[in-house]
């Protein structure tokens, strides 16, 4: 019995160390990558190249991280599923915000004032939000959610990672306790459930990528408090903050919370319908001669 407890204790400490090291290095690389956005503000191509390279570095780091700590193939970055899963995620993220803005427009809260096209800035922000999606999904879903799920189960990991993700935005401009709770419910739950359902990080990366790009660069909202950036559409947003999200952006809207919670519940029920999945490493072992 004492030997079992010793092994469990060592395993527990190994997981804690894995989370701490993985989280710390990911945050450092993510922060350095975001810094590329500000280095060459007048050079579209260099900025775009640096942002794309930073996203690749983060993906490479995650592969290395798994090799060092878990000594296994990185199933959650299955390259064969990259295009279909990322594509589905992009569609989900885009449709989510189109539906949200449609509801705001029906309530008289959103109108298009002007359209301002700038291809270079569209490209830069498209790649900036790719970097954001890759960095935050590796950190919150690839490391925190996945490891807690393995140690404590899906529901514990879901709640913990969702609120961690939401309150990570607490330091942003215009953030409140409400905005952090809103992000936890509408995005934190959705992204963790989508990862669990797909079995890869590509689906939540796609959702997160389109979510930010559509919200900010296309529709003209502040993104988690980050306003005063280029957007294709110059909107006129009016009405109570509980509907529009105010200066923090549409993520603090009660409409976004209801829509995100409904989508999350639907996907959660889809997970519960699925038969227990055999881990891919076990499947590969069974199919070997």
RAMOPE-V407095 format. One record per pair of residues at least 24 apart in sequence whose ideal C-beta (glycine too) atoms are under 6 Angstrom apart, sorted by the first residue. I is the first residue (numbers start at 1). J is the second residue. If there is no record, write none. Layout:
i = {I I}
j = {J J}
This chain:
i = {15 15 18 19 22 22 23 26 26 29 29 30 33 37 44 44 47 48 48 48 51 51 51 52 54 55 55 55 58 58 58 62 62 75 76 76 78 81 81 82 85 85 85 85 86 86 89 89 89 90 90 92 93 93 93 94 94 97 97 100 100 100 101 103 109 109 109 110 110 111 112 113 113 114 115 116 121 125 126 129 129 129 130 132 133 133 133 134 137 137 137 137 140 141 141 141 142 145 158 161 162 162 169 172 172 173 174 174 174 175 179 179 182 182 182 183 185 185 186 186 186 189 190 190 190 193 193 193 196 197 197 215 221 221 222 223}
j = {147 151 69 147 65 143 143 138 139 58 61 135 131 128 120 124 124 123 124 127 127 128 131 127 131 130 131 134 134 135 138 138 142 280 200 201 200 200 202 202 198 200 202 203 202 206 203 206 207 206 210 207 207 210 211 210 214 214 215 255 256 259 219 255 239 243 244 235 237 236 233 234 236 234 233 234 230 217 213 209 212 213 209 212 205 208 209 205 201 204 205 208 165 192 195 204 201 192 192 192 188 189 224 224 225 225 225 247 248 225 248 252 251 252 257 251 257 261 256 257 260 264 260 263 264 264 267 268 271 267 271 250 249 250 249 249}
